[in-house]
């Protein structure tokens, strides 16, 4: 799993985003509160002080300002304020932060100056505290988010590991709990039991079919050998008996290979295989399908081509494609071309519609909707066999019509004789 898509990371990111939003909102509210205090409280205080100062001055009385406040009238006003227009000003006075309110009345200029050094220091402390709190909140959110995510994801991880380890459904972690993990565990258990039952039925079916096929094949094989022996004086019929015997023997081997492929494909051994001879065998096997049809077939090869594979499986892959070509081509030709790394089987049959071509290698998908001769399993078996062999099969539709199947493989060096 990519780190940025992990549930743990997303939970931690949610915590950080929440902390960032709340901290930013709190800092904004605090900053606004400080500014309101400065503008409303301090400015209002200066307004009240200057009103009292003007009233005392008009009565020619003395006014003693509050601590931290200085008052100036007329020529006593410092030069820093002498050119300032009426209103509130922030400035440096005697190298100290100050806030001044200047007003004129009856031609007399008044100024009230309040020392803001302490307030500015307090404001700096407040804003610094907010900054430290903001960063600390983010760090705590990261730590808390990771810890919480680890705690939340731990049951899911344990469940995933148990499922990956093929643990019995009844022993899955959290299966007896009433929370979401329990619901998920019970869903996994139910699905696992269904799959196990399905696999068990499929294994039994494969074994039964294999057993039921081997018995008649053995009988056919024995009968063909006996018939061949009794036809020593009739070479033509003896050749037919030999063909029956050979096909029965090859079918027995293929049934065994398919059974092993469905049960334990890793146990299937490989050996150098001459593909040329296997193609000729399959062509001979299925050439009777062209009897009575105006169809010509040709096999083009130049050199011997070898590969590492199980002969029976290679025969199954090639044979199914050749059989389809012979079976569905009513006129024209079928061409089989062997190259050093691929087999090309091309026919002039009806071809395939686009919707069928997209799902051609799925089970029970038939290439010809009107055909009742197939089950839709042949090409799916070819796909499974080629995947096991490490081959690749693809379908193309030639411009002239028909079908083209290409089996790509890795060539091997010929065995030393």
C-alpha positions as a Markdown table, in Angstrom:
| # | Residue | x | y | z |
|---|---|---|---|---|
| 1 | Unk | 0.0 | 0.0 | 0.0 |
| 2 | Unk | 1.2 | 3.4 | -0.9 |
| 3 | Unk | 2.0 | 5.4 | 2.4 |
| 4 | Unk | -0.2 | 8.4 | 1.4 |
| 5 | Unk | -3.2 | 6.1 | 1.0 |
| 6 | Unk | -2.8 | 4.3 | 4.3 |
| 7 | Unk | -5.7 | 4.6 | 6.8 |
| 8 | Unk | -3.2 | 5.4 | 9.6 |
| 9 | Unk | -1.8 | 8.3 | 7.7 |
| 10 | Unk | -5.2 | 9.7 | 6.8 |
| 11 | Unk | -6.3 | 9.6 | 10.4 |
| 12 | Unk | -3.2 | 11.4 | 11.5 |
| 13 | Unk | -3.8 | 14.0 | 8.8 |
| 14 | Unk | -7.3 | 14.5 | 9.9 |
| 15 | Unk | -6.1 | 15.2 | 13.5 |
| 16 | Unk | -3.5 | 17.7 | 12.2 |
| 17 | Unk | -6.1 | 19.4 | 10.0 |
| 18 | Unk | -8.5 | 19.7 | 12.9 |
| 19 | Unk | -5.8 | 21.1 | 15.2 |
| 20 | Unk | -4.7 | 23.5 | 12.5 |
| 21 | Unk | -8.2 | 24.8 | 12.0 |
| 22 | Unk | -9.0 | 25.2 | 15.7 |
| 23 | Unk | -5.6 | 26.7 | 16.5 |
| 24 | Unk | -5.9 | 29.2 | 13.6 |
| 25 | Unk | -9.4 | 30.2 | 14.7 |
| 26 | Unk | -8.3 | 30.6 | 18.3 |
| 27 | Unk | -5.3 | 32.7 | 17.3 |
| 28 | Unk | -7.5 | 34.9 | 15.1 |
| 29 | Unk | -10.0 | 35.4 | 17.9 |
| 30 | Unk | -7.2 | 36.3 | 20.3 |
| 31 | Unk | -5.6 | 38.7 | 17.9 |
| 32 | Unk | -8.9 | 40.4 | 17.3 |
| 33 | Unk | -9.5 | 40.7 | 21.0 |
| 34 | Unk | -6.1 | 42.3 | 21.6 |
| 35 | Unk | -6.7 | 44.8 | 18.8 |
| 36 | Unk | -10.2 | 45.5 | 20.1 |
| 37 | Unk | -8.7 | 46.2 | 23.5 |
| 38 | Unk | -6.1 | 48.5 | 22.0 |
| 39 | Unk | -8.5 | 50.4 | 19.8 |
| 40 | Unk | -11.6 | 50.6 | 22.1 |
| 41 | Unk | -10.2 | 50.6 | 25.6 |
| 42 | Unk | -7.0 | 52.6 | 25.1 |
| 43 | Unk | -8.4 | 55.0 | 22.6 |
| 44 | Unk | -11.5 | 55.6 | 24.7 |
| 45 | Unk | -9.3 | 56.2 | 27.7 |
| 46 | Unk | -7.4 | 58.9 | 25.8 |
| 47 | Unk | -10.6 | 60.5 | 24.6 |
| 48 | Unk | -11.9 | 60.8 | 28.1 |
| 49 | Unk | -8.6 | 62.2 | 29.4 |
| 50 | Unk | -8.4 | 64.8 | 26.7 |
| 51 | Unk | -12.0 | 65.9 | 27.4 |
| 52 | Unk | -11.2 | 66.4 | 31.0 |
| 53 | Unk | -7.9 | 68.2 | 30.1 |
| 54 | Unk | -9.7 | 70.6 | 27.8 |
| 55 | Unk | -12.4 | 71.3 | 30.4 |
| 56 | Unk | -9.8 | 72.0 | 33.1 |
| 57 | Unk | -7.8 | 74.2 | 30.8 |
| 58 | Unk | -10.9 | 76.3 | 29.8 |
| 59 | Unk | -11.6 | 76.8 | 33.5 |
| 60 | Unk | -7.9 | 77.6 | 33.9 |
| 61 | Unk | -7.6 | 74.9 | 36.5 |
| 62 | Unk | -4.8 | 72.3 | 37.0 |
| 63 | Unk | -5.3 | 68.7 | 35.9 |
| 64 | Unk | -3.2 | 65.9 | 37.2 |
| 65 | Unk | -3.2 | 63.0 | 34.6 |
| 66 | Unk | -3.3 | 59.3 | 35.6 |
| 67 | Unk | 0.0 | 57.4 | 35.9 |
| 68 | Unk | 1.7 | 56.8 | 32.6 |
| 69 | Unk | -0.1 | 59.6 | 30.9 |
| 70 | Unk | 1.4 | 63.0 | 29.9 |
| 71 | Unk | -0.5 | 66.0 | 28.8 |
| 72 | Unk | 0.7 | 68.9 | 26.6 |
| 73 | Unk | -1.0 | 72.2 | 25.8 |
| 74 | Unk | 0.0 | 74.7 | 23.1 |
| 75 | Unk | 3.7 | 75.3 | 22.8 |
| 76 | Unk | 4.5 | 72.6 | 25.3 |
| 77 | Unk | 3.6 | 70.0 | 22.7 |
| 78 | Unk | 6.7 | 68.0 | 21.6 |
| 79 | Unk | 8.0 | 68.6 | 18.1 |
| 80 | Unk | 7.1 | 64.9 | 17.2 |
| 81 | Unk | 3.4 | 65.9 | 17.6 |
| 82 | Unk | 3.5 | 69.5 | 16.5 |
| 83 | Unk | 2.9 | 68.7 | 12.9 |
| 84 | Unk | 0.5 | 65.8 | 13.5 |
| 85 | Unk | -3.1 | 66.3 | 12.5 |
| 86 | Unk | -5.9 | 65.9 | 15.1 |
| 87 | Unk | -6.5 | 62.3 | 15.9 |
| 88 | Unk | -4.8 | 59.2 | 17.4 |
| 89 | Unk | -1.2 | 58.5 | 16.5 |
| 90 | Unk | 1.4 | 55.9 | 17.4 |
| 91 | Unk | 5.0 | 57.1 | 17.6 |
| 92 | Unk | 8.3 | 56.9 | 19.4 |
| 93 | Unk | 8.6 | 59.5 | 22.1 |
| 94 | Unk | 11.8 | 59.7 | 24.1 |
| 95 | Unk | 12.6 | 56.3 | 22.5 |
| 96 | Unk | 9.6 | 54.7 | 24.0 |
| 97 | Unk | 6.4 | 53.3 | 22.3 |
| 98 | Unk | 3.6 | 55.8 | 22.8 |
| 99 | Unk | 0.1 | 56.5 | 21.7 |
| 100 | Unk | -1.0 | 60.2 | 21.4 |
| 101 | Unk | -4.3 | 61.9 | 20.9 |
| 102 | Unk | -4.1 | 65.4 | 19.3 |
| 103 | Unk | -7.1 | 67.8 | 19.3 |
| 104 | Unk | -7.6 | 71.5 | 18.7 |
| 105 | Unk | -10.3 | 73.6 | 20.4 |
| 106 | Unk | -10.7 | 77.4 | 20.3 |
| 107 | Unk | -7.4 | 77.7 | 18.6 |
| 108 | Unk | -5.6 | 75.8 | 21.3 |
| 109 | Unk | -3.8 | 72.5 | 20.5 |
| 110 | Unk | -3.9 | 69.8 | 23.1 |
| 111 | Unk | -2.1 | 66.5 | 23.2 |
| 112 | Unk | -2.4 | 63.5 | 25.5 |
| 113 | Unk | 0.4 | 60.9 | 25.4 |
| 114 | Unk | 0.2 | 57.5 | 26.9 |
| 115 | Unk | 3.2 | 55.3 | 27.4 |
| 116 | Unk | 2.5 | 52.0 | 25.5 |
| 117 | Unk | 5.8 | 50.2 | 26.3 |
| 118 | Unk | 4.3 | 48.0 | 28.9 |
| 119 | Unk | 1.2 | 47.3 | 26.7 |
| 120 | Unk | 3.4 | 46.5 | 23.7 |
| 121 | Unk | 5.4 | 44.1 | 25.8 |
| 122 | Unk | 2.3 | 42.5 | 27.0 |
| 123 | Unk | 1.0 | 42.3 | 23.4 |
| 124 | Unk | 4.3 | 40.7 | 22.3 |
| 125 | Unk | 4.0 | 38.1 | 25.1 |
| 126 | Unk | 0.4 | 37.3 | 24.2 |
| 127 | Unk | 1.2 | 36.9 | 20.5 |
| 128 | Unk | 4.4 | 34.8 | 21.3 |
| 129 | Unk | 2.3 | 32.6 | 23.5 |
| 130 | Unk | -0.2 | 32.2 | 20.7 |
| 131 | Unk | 2.5 | 31.2 | 18.3 |
| 132 | Unk | 4.1 | 28.7 | 20.7 |
| 133 | Unk | 0.6 | 27.3 | 21.5 |
| 134 | Unk | -0.2 | 27.0 | 17.7 |
| 135 | Unk | 3.0 | 25.1 | 17.0 |
| 136 | Unk | 2.6 | 23.0 | 20.2 |
| 137 | Unk | -1.0 | 22.2 | 19.2 |
| 138 | Unk | 0.2 | 20.9 | 15.8 |
| 139 | Unk | 2.9 | 18.8 | 17.4 |
| 140 | Unk | 0.4 | 17.3 | 19.9 |
| 141 | Unk | -2.0 | 16.7 | 17.1 |
| 142 | Unk | 0.6 | 14.8 | 15.1 |
| 143 | Unk | 1.5 | 12.7 | 18.2 |
| 144 | Unk | -2.1 | 12.1 | 19.2 |
| 145 | Unk | -3.1 | 11.4 | 15.7 |
| 146 | Unk | -0.4 | 8.8 | 15.1 |
| 147 | Unk | -1.2 | 7.2 | 18.5 |
| 148 | Unk | -4.9 | 7.2 | 17.9 |
| 149 | Unk | -4.5 | 6.0 | 14.3 |
| 150 | Unk | -2.3 | 3.1 | 15.5 |
| 151 | Unk | -4.9 | 2.2 | 18.1 |
| 152 | Unk | -7.7 | 2.4 | 15.6 |
| 153 | Unk | -5.9 | 0.6 | 12.8 |
| 154 | Unk | -4.4 | -2.2 | 15.0 |
| 155 | Unk | -7.6 | -4.3 | 14.9 |
| 156 | Unk | -8.0 | -3.9 | 11.2 |
| 157 | Unk | -4.3 | -4.8 | 10.7 |
| 158 | Unk | -4.7 | -7.9 | 12.9 |
| 159 | Unk | -7.8 | -8.9 | 11.0 |
| 160 | Unk | -6.0 | -8.5 | 7.6 |
| 161 | Unk | -3.0 | -10.5 | 8.8 |
| 162 | Unk | -5.3 | -13.3 | 10.1 |
| 163 | Unk | -7.1 | -13.4 | 6.7 |
| 164 | Unk | -3.8 | -13.4 | 4.8 |
| 165 | Unk | -2.6 | -16.2 | 7.0 |
| 166 | Unk | -5.7 | -18.3 | 6.1 |
| 167 | Unk | -6.7 | -18.5 | 9.8 |
| 168 | Unk | -10.0 | -20.4 | 10.4 |
| 169 | Unk | -13.0 | -18.1 | 10.1 |
| 170 | Unk | -14.1 | -18.8 | 13.7 |
| 171 | Unk | -10.7 | -17.5 | 15.1 |
| 172 | Unk | -10.6 | -14.2 | 13.3 |
| 173 | Unk | -9.8 | -11.3 | 15.7 |
| 174 | Unk | -12.8 | -9.3 | 16.9 |
| 175 | Unk | -15.3 | -11.7 | 15.4 |
| 176 | Unk | -17.4 | -11.7 | 18.7 |
| 177 | Unk | -17.4 | -7.9 | 19.2 |
| 178 | Unk | -20.3 | -5.7 | 18.4 |
| 179 | Unk | -18.3 | -2.8 | 16.8 |
| 180 | Unk | -17.4 | -2.3 | 13.2 |
| 181 | Unk | -14.4 | -4.6 | 13.4 |
| 182 | Unk | -16.8 | -7.4 | 14.5 |
| 183 | Unk | -19.1 | -6.7 | 11.6 |
| 184 | Unk | -16.1 | -6.8 | 9.2 |
| 185 | Unk | -14.7 | -9.9 | 10.8 |
| 186 | Unk | -18.0 | -11.7 | 10.5 |
| 187 | Unk | -18.4 | -10.7 | 6.9 |
| 188 | Unk | -14.9 | -12.0 | 6.2 |
| 189 | Unk | -15.7 | -15.2 | 8.0 |
| 190 | Unk | -18.9 | -15.7 | 6.1 |
| 191 | Unk | -17.2 | -15.0 | 2.7 |
| 192 | Unk | -14.3 | -17.3 | 3.6 |
| 193 | Unk | -16.6 | -20.1 | 4.5 |
| 194 | Unk | -18.4 | -19.7 | 1.2 |
| 195 | Unk | -15.2 | -19.7 | -0.8 |
| 196 | Unk | -13.9 | -22.8 | 1.1 |
| 197 | Unk | -17.1 | -24.6 | 0.3 |
| 198 | Unk | -16.9 | -23.6 | -3.3 |
| 199 | Unk | -13.2 | -24.7 | -3.6 |
| 200 | Unk | -14.0 | -27.9 | -1.9 |
| 201 | Unk | -16.9 | -28.6 | -4.3 |
| 202 | Unk | -14.6 | -27.7 | -7.3 |
| 203 | Unk | -11.8 | -30.0 | -6.1 |
| 204 | Unk | -14.3 | -32.8 | -5.6 |
| 205 | Unk | -15.8 | -32.2 | -9.1 |
| 206 | Unk | -12.3 | -32.1 | -10.6 |
| 207 | Unk | -11.4 | -35.3 | -8.9 |
| 208 | Unk | -14.6 | -37.0 | -9.9 |
| 209 | Unk | -14.3 | -35.9 | -13.5 |
| 210 | Unk | -10.7 | -37.0 | -13.7 |
| 211 | Unk | -11.6 | -40.4 | -12.2 |
| 212 | Unk | -14.6 | -40.9 | -14.5 |
| 213 | Unk | -12.6 | -39.9 | -17.5 |
| 214 | Unk | -9.6 | -42.1 | -16.8 |
| 215 | Unk | -11.7 | -45.2 | -16.6 |
| 216 | Unk | -13.2 | -45.1 | -20.1 |
| 217 | Unk | -10.0 | -43.7 | -21.5 |
| 218 | Unk | -8.1 | -46.7 | -20.1 |
| 219 | Unk | -10.7 | -49.0 | -21.6 |
| 220 | Unk | -10.4 | -47.2 | -25.0 |
| 221 | Unk | -6.6 | -47.3 | -24.8 |
| 222 | Unk | -6.6 | -51.1 | -24.1 |
| 223 | Unk | -9.2 | -51.8 | -26.7 |
| 224 | Unk | -7.2 | -49.8 | -29.3 |
| 225 | Unk | -4.0 | -51.7 | -28.5 |
| 226 | Unk | -5.9 | -55.0 | -28.8 |
| 227 | Unk | -7.5 | -53.9 | -32.0 |
| 228 | Unk | -4.2 | -52.8 | -33.4 |
| 229 | Unk | -2.7 | -56.2 | -32.6 |
| 230 | Unk | -5.5 | -58.1 | -34.4 |
| 231 | Unk | -5.3 | -55.9 | -37.5 |
| 232 | Unk | -1.7 | -56.8 | -38.4 |
| 233 | Unk | -2.9 | -58.1 | -41.8 |
| 234 | Unk | -4.9 | -54.9 | -42.5 |
| 235 | Unk | -2.6 | -51.8 | -42.5 |
| 236 | Unk | -5.3 | -49.3 | -43.3 |
| 237 | Unk | -7.5 | -50.2 | -40.3 |
| 238 | Unk | -4.4 | -50.7 | -38.1 |
| 239 | Unk | -3.5 | -47.1 | -38.8 |
| 240 | Unk | -7.0 | -46.0 | -37.5 |
| 241 | Unk | -6.5 | -48.2 | -34.4 |
| 242 | Unk | -3.1 | -46.6 | -33.8 |
| 243 | Unk | -4.7 | -43.2 | -34.1 |
| 244 | Unk | -7.4 | -44.1 | -31.5 |
| 245 | Unk | -4.7 | -45.4 | -29.2 |
| 246 | Unk | -2.5 | -42.4 | -29.5 |
| 247 | Unk | -5.4 | -39.9 | -29.0 |
| 248 | Unk | -6.6 | -41.9 | -25.9 |
| 249 | Unk | -3.0 | -41.9 | -24.5 |
| 250 | Unk | -2.6 | -38.2 | -25.1 |
| 251 | Unk | -6.0 | -37.4 | -23.6 |
| 252 | Unk | -5.1 | -39.4 | -20.5 |
| 253 | Unk | -1.9 | -37.4 | -20.1 |
| 254 | Unk | -3.8 | -34.1 | -20.6 |
| 255 | Unk | -6.5 | -35.0 | -18.0 |
| 256 | Unk | -3.7 | -35.7 | -15.5 |
| 257 | Unk | -2.0 | -32.4 | -16.4 |
| 258 | Unk | -5.2 | -30.4 | -16.1 |
| 259 | Unk | -5.9 | -32.1 | -12.7 |
| 260 | Unk | -2.5 | -31.2 | -11.4 |
| 261 | Unk | -2.8 | -27.6 | -12.8 |
| 262 | Unk | -6.0 | -27.2 | -10.8 |
| 263 | Unk | -4.6 | -28.6 | -7.6 |
| 264 | Unk | -0.9 | -28.0 | -7.5 |
| 265 | Unk | 0.4 | -26.1 | -10.5 |
| 266 | Unk | 3.8 | -25.6 | -8.8 |
| 267 | Unk | 4.4 | -29.4 | -9.1 |
| 268 | Unk | 4.1 | -29.4 | -12.9 |
| 269 | Unk | 7.6 | -30.0 | -14.2 |
| 270 | Unk | 9.1 | -28.5 | -17.4 |
| 271 | Unk | 11.3 | -29.9 | -20.1 |
| 272 | Unk | 12.6 | -28.9 | -23.5 |
| 273 | Unk | 9.7 | -29.2 | -26.0 |
| 274 | Unk | 9.9 | -29.0 | -29.8 |
| 275 | Unk | 6.9 | -26.8 | -30.7 |
| 276 | Unk | 7.0 | -27.8 | -34.4 |
| 277 | Unk | 6.1 | -31.4 | -33.7 |
| 278 | Unk | 3.4 | -30.4 | -31.2 |
| 279 | Unk | 1.7 | -28.2 | -33.8 |
| 280 | Unk | 1.8 | -31.0 | -36.4 |
| 281 | Unk | 0.2 | -33.3 | -33.9 |
| 282 | Unk | -2.6 | -30.9 | -33.2 |
| 283 | Unk | -3.2 | -30.2 | -36.9 |
| 284 | Unk | -3.4 | -34.0 | -37.5 |
| 285 | Unk | -5.8 | -34.4 | -34.6 |
| 286 | Unk | -8.2 | -31.7 | -35.7 |
| 287 | Unk | -7.9 | -31.8 | -39.5 |
| 288 | Unk | -11.0 | -34.1 | -39.8 |
| 289 | Unk | -13.0 | -31.0 | -38.8 |
| 290 | Unk | -12.3 | -29.6 | -42.3 |
| 291 | Unk | -13.7 | -32.7 | -44.1 |
| 292 | Unk | -16.2 | -31.6 | -46.7 |
| 293 | Unk | -15.3 | -27.9 | -46.3 |
| 294 | Unk | -13.7 | -25.8 | -49.0 |
| 295 | Unk | -10.9 | -24.8 | -46.6 |
| 296 | Unk | -7.2 | -25.2 | -47.1 |
| 297 | Unk | -4.8 | -25.1 | -44.2 |
| 298 | Unk | -1.0 | -24.6 | -44.1 |
| 299 | Unk | 1.7 | -24.8 | -41.6 |
| 300 | Unk | 4.7 | -22.5 | -42.1 |
| 301 | Unk | 7.9 | -23.0 | -40.2 |
| 302 | Unk | 11.6 | -22.6 | -41.0 |
| 303 | Unk | 13.7 | -23.9 | -38.2 |
| 304 | Unk | 13.0 | -26.0 | -35.1 |
| 305 | Unk | 11.8 | -24.0 | -32.2 |
| 306 | Unk | 12.1 | -25.2 | -28.6 |
| 307 | Unk | 10.7 | -24.0 | -25.3 |
| 308 | Unk | 10.7 | -25.1 | -21.7 |
| 309 | Unk | 7.2 | -26.3 | -20.9 |
| 310 | Unk | 5.0 | -29.2 | -20.1 |
| 311 | Unk | 4.2 | -30.8 | -23.5 |
| 312 | Unk | 0.6 | -31.6 | -22.6 |
| 313 | Unk | -0.1 | -28.0 | -21.6 |
| 314 | Unk | 1.4 | -26.7 | -24.8 |
| 315 | Unk | -0.7 | -29.1 | -26.8 |
| 316 | Unk | -3.8 | -27.9 | -25.0 |
| 317 | Unk | -3.1 | -24.3 | -25.7 |
| 318 | Unk | -2.3 | -24.8 | -29.4 |
| 319 | Unk | -5.0 | -27.5 | -29.9 |
| 320 | Unk | -7.9 | -25.3 | -28.6 |
| 321 | Unk | -7.0 | -22.4 | -30.9 |
| 322 | Unk | -6.5 | -24.7 | -33.9 |
| 323 | Unk | -9.8 | -26.5 | -33.2 |
| 324 | Unk | -11.7 | -23.2 | -33.1 |
| 325 | Unk | -10.1 | -22.1 | -36.4 |
| 326 | Unk | -11.0 | -25.4 | -38.1 |
| 327 | Unk | -14.4 | -25.6 | -36.6 |
| 328 | Unk | -15.7 | -22.1 | -37.4 |
| 329 | Unk | -14.0 | -21.5 | -40.8 |
| 330 | Unk | -16.5 | -22.6 | -43.5 |
| 331 | Unk | -14.4 | -21.5 | -46.5 |
| 332 | Unk | -11.1 | -20.0 | -47.3 |
| 333 | Unk | -8.0 | -21.0 | -45.4 |
| 334 | Unk | -6.4 | -21.4 | -42.0 |
| 335 | Unk | -2.7 | -20.5 | -41.7 |
| 336 | Unk | -0.4 | -21.5 | -38.8 |
| 337 | Unk | 2.9 | -19.7 | -38.7 |
| 338 | Unk | 5.7 | -20.6 | -36.3 |
| 339 | Unk | 8.3 | -18.0 | -35.5 |
| 340 | Unk | 11.2 | -18.0 | -33.1 |
| 341 | Unk | 9.1 | -16.4 | -30.3 |
| 342 | Unk | 5.4 | -16.8 | -31.3 |
| 343 | Unk | 2.8 | -18.9 | -33.0 |
| 344 | Unk | 0.3 | -17.1 | -35.3 |
| 345 | Unk | -3.0 | -18.9 | -36.1 |
| 346 | Unk | -5.1 | -17.0 | -38.6 |
| 347 | Unk | -8.3 | -17.9 | -40.4 |
| 348 | Unk | -10.8 | -16.5 | -42.8 |
| 349 | Unk | -13.8 | -17.3 | -40.6 |
| 350 | Unk | -16.7 | -15.0 | -39.6 |
| 351 | Unk | -14.5 | -13.1 | -37.0 |
| 352 | Unk | -15.8 | -11.8 | -33.7 |
| 353 | Unk | -18.0 | -8.8 | -32.8 |
| 354 | Unk | -16.3 | -6.2 | -30.6 |
| 355 | Unk | -18.3 | -6.9 | -27.4 |
| 356 | Unk | -17.4 | -10.6 | -27.6 |
| 357 | Unk | -13.7 | -9.9 | -28.4 |
| 358 | Unk | -13.3 | -7.9 | -25.2 |
| 359 | Unk | -14.5 | -10.8 | -23.1 |
| 360 | Unk | -13.1 | -13.6 | -25.3 |
| 361 | Unk | -11.0 | -15.3 | -22.6 |
| 362 | Unk | -13.6 | -15.3 | -19.9 |
| 363 | Unk | -15.3 | -18.6 | -19.0 |
| 364 | Unk | -18.5 | -19.5 | -20.8 |
| 365 | Unk | -18.1 | -16.7 | -23.4 |
| 366 | Unk | -18.6 | -18.1 | -26.9 |
| 367 | Unk | -17.1 | -16.4 | -29.9 |
| 368 | Unk | -20.0 | -17.3 | -32.1 |
| 369 | Unk | -23.4 | -16.7 | -30.6 |
| 370 | Unk | -25.3 | -19.0 | -33.0 |
| 371 | Unk | -22.9 | -22.0 | -32.4 |
| 372 | Unk | -24.1 | -24.9 | -30.3 |
| 373 | Unk | -20.9 | -26.9 | -30.6 |
| 374 | Unk | -18.9 | -25.3 | -27.8 |
| 375 | Unk | -19.2 | -24.5 | -24.1 |
| 376 | Unk | -17.3 | -21.3 | -24.0 |
| 377 | Unk | -14.5 | -22.8 | -22.0 |
| 378 | Unk | -11.8 | -23.5 | -24.6 |
| 379 | Unk | -10.2 | -20.1 | -24.7 |
| 380 | Unk | -10.5 | -19.6 | -21.0 |
| 381 | Unk | -8.5 | -22.8 | -20.5 |
| 382 | Unk | -6.0 | -21.6 | -23.1 |
| 383 | Unk | -5.7 | -18.3 | -21.1 |
| 384 | Unk | -5.1 | -20.2 | -17.8 |
| 385 | Unk | -2.6 | -22.5 | -19.4 |
| 386 | Unk | -0.6 | -19.7 | -21.1 |
| 387 | Unk | -0.5 | -17.8 | -17.8 |
| 388 | Unk | 0.9 | -20.8 | -16.1 |
| 389 | Unk | 3.5 | -21.3 | -18.8 |
| 390 | Unk | 4.5 | -17.6 | -18.7 |
| 391 | Unk | 3.2 | -17.2 | -22.3 |
| 392 | Unk | 1.0 | -14.5 | -23.6 |
| 393 | Unk | -2.1 | -14.8 | -25.9 |
| 394 | Unk | -3.8 | -12.0 | -27.7 |
| 395 | Unk | -6.5 | -11.7 | -30.3 |
| 396 | Unk | -6.4 | -9.5 | -33.4 |
| 397 | Unk | -9.0 | -8.9 | -36.2 |
| 398 | Unk | -7.3 | -8.8 | -39.6 |
| 399 | Unk | -8.5 | -6.1 | -42.1 |
| 400 | Unk | -9.6 | -8.8 | -44.5 |
| 401 | Unk | -11.8 | -10.4 | -41.8 |
| 402 | Unk | -11.5 | -13.6 | -39.8 |
| 403 | Unk | -9.5 | -14.0 | -36.7 |
| 404 | Unk | -5.8 | -14.0 | -35.7 |
| 405 | Unk | -4.5 | -15.5 | -32.4 |
| 406 | Unk | -0.9 | -14.9 | -31.4 |
| 407 | Unk | 0.8 | -17.1 | -28.8 |
| 408 | Unk | 4.0 | -15.5 | -27.6 |
| 409 | Unk | 6.6 | -17.5 | -25.7 |
| 410 | Unk | 10.2 | -17.6 | -24.7 |
| 411 | Unk | 12.3 | -19.8 | -26.9 |
| 412 | Unk | 14.8 | -22.2 | -25.3 |
| 413 | Unk | 18.0 | -23.7 | -26.6 |
| 414 | Unk | 17.7 | -27.2 | -28.1 |
| 415 | Unk | 18.7 | -30.0 | -25.7 |
| 416 | Unk | 22.1 | -31.6 | -26.2 |
| 417 | Unk | 21.8 | -35.1 | -27.8 |
